[in-house]
Amino acid sequence: MKLHGTVRESDPLLVVALDLEAGELGDRLPLLITGVGKVRAAVAVSSLLAVARPSVVVNIGTAGGLRHGLDGVHEVGTVIQHDFADEAIERTTGISFGPPIVLGHGPTLATGDVFVQGGPTRDALAAKADLVDMEGYAVAAACRAADVPVRLVKLVSDDADEHALHSWIDSVRDHARTLATWADHHL
């Protein structure tokens, strides 16, 4: 976890997983780099929100596209966990520990600690979501717990298929510029 800048109540806080995705964001807004995955994201955001309160948290980063032809930058409407058996746990305990988080209008993002690269995992996710990432749900859940507004903004970096890893590596620097441009125009 790395924090760049000072978090003030009047400013948004940008949250990204990796330095590579943040490479063009500059220092106009405070920036929290969490590391990859739900646990790192939840711990980093929760730790920061325990001592600072930004006007809004904006999780900005890349995501795999689960719909053919889906590209560009999207603000997420709903985020789900794809690697957490909430329905089975609720049937067993009567308590839901990971329901969908509705943020507004926009595509559905599935978050899990798996870099999706095609196959049955991708097919199953495409039946219930439009995008897939590894941090969004954790960021949204930490913000909801702290009663801080949150936005998830994702740029489609690949098709979450067997070429996803190479596509992401080859394009992440270009995507960092696109994300920075989005932030400059929308924050």
KAHUQUI-V522056 format. One record per backbone hydrogen bond with DSSP energy under -1.0 kcal/mol. NH is the residue of the N-H (numbers start at 1). CO is the residue of the C=O. E is the energy in kcal/mol with one decimal. If there is no record, write none. Layout:
nh = {NH:NH}
co = {CO:CO}
e = {E:E}
//
This chain:
nh = {2:4:11:13:14:15:16:22:25:31:32:33:34:35:41:42:43:44:45:46:47:48:49:50:51:52:55:57:58:59:60:61:63:64:65:66:70:74:76:77:78:79:80:82:86:89:90:91:92:93:94:101:103:104:109:110:111:112:114:116:118:123:124:125:126:128:129:130:131:132:133:139:140:141:142:143:144:145:146:147:148:151:153:154:155:156:157:164:167:168:169:170:171:172:175:176:177:178:179:180:181:182:183:184:185:186:187}
co = {33:31:8:56:30:58:32:18:22:4:14:2:16:17:37:38:39:40:41:42:43:44:45:46:48:48:11:149:13:151:15:153:155:132:158:130:67:154:152:107:107:101:109:111:84:85:86:87:88:89:90:79:77:77:78:131:80:133:112:114:160:119:120:121:122:125:125:108:108:64:110:135:136:137:138:139:140:141:142:144:143:57:59:74:61:72:63:161:163:164:165:166:167:168:171:172:173:174:175:176:177:178:179:180:181:182:183}
e = {-2.2:-3.3:-1.6:-2.7:-2.5:-2.6:-2.4:-1.0:-2.1:-2.7:-3.0:-3.1:-2.6:-1.8:-2.2:-2.8:-2.7:-2.6:-2.5:-2.4:-2.6:-2.1:-2.7:-1.2:-1.6:-1.6:-2.3:-2.5:-3.1:-2.6:-2.0:-1.9:-2.1:-2.9:-3.0:-3.3:-2.1:-2.8:-2.8:-2.6:-1.3:-2.3:-2.8:-2.8:-2.0:-2.3:-2.8:-2.2:-1.8:-3.2:-2.6:-2.7:-3.7:-1.7:-2.8:-2.7:-3.1:-1.8:-1.2:-1.0:-2.0:-2.2:-2.6:-2.2:-2.6:-1.9:-1.9:-2.6:-2.0:-2.0:-2.2:-2.1:-2.6:-2.9:-2.3:-2.2:-2.5:-2.3:-1.4:-1.0:-2.6:-2.5:-3.1:-2.9:-2.6:-2.4:-2.6:-2.2:-2.7:-2.9:-2.5:-2.6:-1.4:-1.7:-2.6:-2.1:-1.4:-1.8:-2.7:-2.1:-2.3:-2.2:-2.5:-2.5:-1.7:-1.9:-1.9}
//
